[in-house]
Structure formats: C-alpha cells, structure tokens
Amino acid sequence: MTKTGQVSKSVKPWPRKAAVFGASGGIGRALCEALAEGGCETIYAGSRSGEGPEGGAIRPFAFDLASEASIAAAADVMRSDPPEWIICATGVLTLPDGTGPERTYKRLDPAVMAQVFALNTIGPAMVAKHMLALMPRGEPSLFAALSARVGSISDNRLGGWHSYRASKSALNMLLKNFALEMARTHPESVIVGLHPGTVDSALSAPFQTGLPDGQLTPPRQAAKNLLAVLAGLGPEQSGRVFDFRGAEVEP
C-alpha cells in the first residue's frame, strides 16, 4: 500500500477457482468471462435463473439474494471444491417497479428502504455468512463485494440517494467486521469492497444522460480493472474499500 492508498503493483497468482454471485448482471458476467480468459479453471457463476456465461470453466448455479436458504444450498454445492476468490457482484439502485433513489428525505418510504437494504446489504452479508466458512485456514483467499463511492460518509458532498448511500455504508461496515473476525483465524484472507465506477449496465442505465465523455466504462473493461485491483491486494488491505483504479475509498 502506498501513502496515497493505492494497492500494491505486485500481482498475486490468478485463482484456480472463483465464484461470482450475480453473474447475469453486466459486471458479473464480464467478471466471469475475464476470470476464464485469465486462466481460472473453475468459475461458479450464480444467478437467479441459474443461467450464466458460456464456457468450459464456467459452472452456473441458481441462488436468490433474498433467500438465505438458496445461498446456503449454493455454498453446499461448492463445499467439496471451494473457490479461492468469491465476488459478490450484486446490487440495486432502481427497484424493478422503477422506484429510483430518493433525492430528498421527503421521499423516504420504509418499504422501499427495506428492499434496498435487503439487496445491497443483507443479501451480500448472507453470501459472506455461508461462503467465508469455506475459506481454508492458512492459505490466501479473497472475498469482495461491489460497493460504491457514495457509501463513503466522509466523501458525501451532495446528500440524497438516502437508501442507496446508507445501504452501501452499512455493507462497508459489515465488510470491515468480517475482515477483523476472519483475520483471527484466516490471516491470509482478504475481504474488501469495490467501487467499479460508472459502468454501462442496467443499474446505471437510468442515470447515464449527461455523463462526461469517457466516464462510462464498458463492463468488460470494468471487470478487468476490478480484477487487477484484487490481484494486487494483501491481508494488510483487508477491511477497506477500493475503487477501480486501486485507490482507497475513505469511510
């Protein structure tokens, strides 16, 4: 780690086995494909439908982020041959009914907040609950979840987007907690959040109008950026959040 918060430029061995929860999304699918291109021998690709990218190394599986039982069942499938890297590439900004982030406290709705937290915070926490238990002791392992810069309290200059911001802040706190707990028994583990930037995906589609040229990143490039960041992390960076350039996102 440099003084500016950049991750190390030393690259660790590519994982032989990895799992991506959220493989049907733009970033998740691209992560699976990039892992395969990099030589990963087995990629567990999870989606609600159980369908994923095609490829000899990819093994699709079904899970529902809102169902702990389905996450536990997915972990059981991997128990005999667990992944070294686990990436939770899930998240929601606009709900399926079109409800978007609140721009003022006057728009807060408890039902909407509950849905956002269920998908952005509780779901990834349940993935961690069942997947961290598969990590081998005394060997390098990694768990990463997609977060967002807007989840940073110190970086908040505009306010608004209340449920989304709060759900990502809560996710970041959970990742820190998991990192501290795992360090006691799994000193080689790395647990981090990732800010992918503005990626050309379904999540950002309603908010792409007016973006400056070059700010919208194709999923394929975003996946390569994130994997390069992960490959440069060590246990000393566990519990933190990094952006797609490898710079730390302050809490």
Salt bridges, closest charged atoms under 4 A:
GLU37 OE2 - ARG220 NH1 3.10
GLU41 OE1 - ARG16 NH1 3.86
ASP64 OD1 - ARG48 NH2 3.82
GLU68 OE2 - LYS129 NZ 2.68
GLU68 OE2 - HIS130 NE2 2.86
ASP76 OD1 - ARG79 NH2 2.85
ASP81 OD1 - LYS17 NZ 3.80
GLU84 OE2 - ARG16 NE 3.84
GLU84 OE2 - LYS17 NZ 3.56
ASP243 OD2 - ARG149 NH2 2.84
GLU248 OE1 - ARG240 NH1 3.61
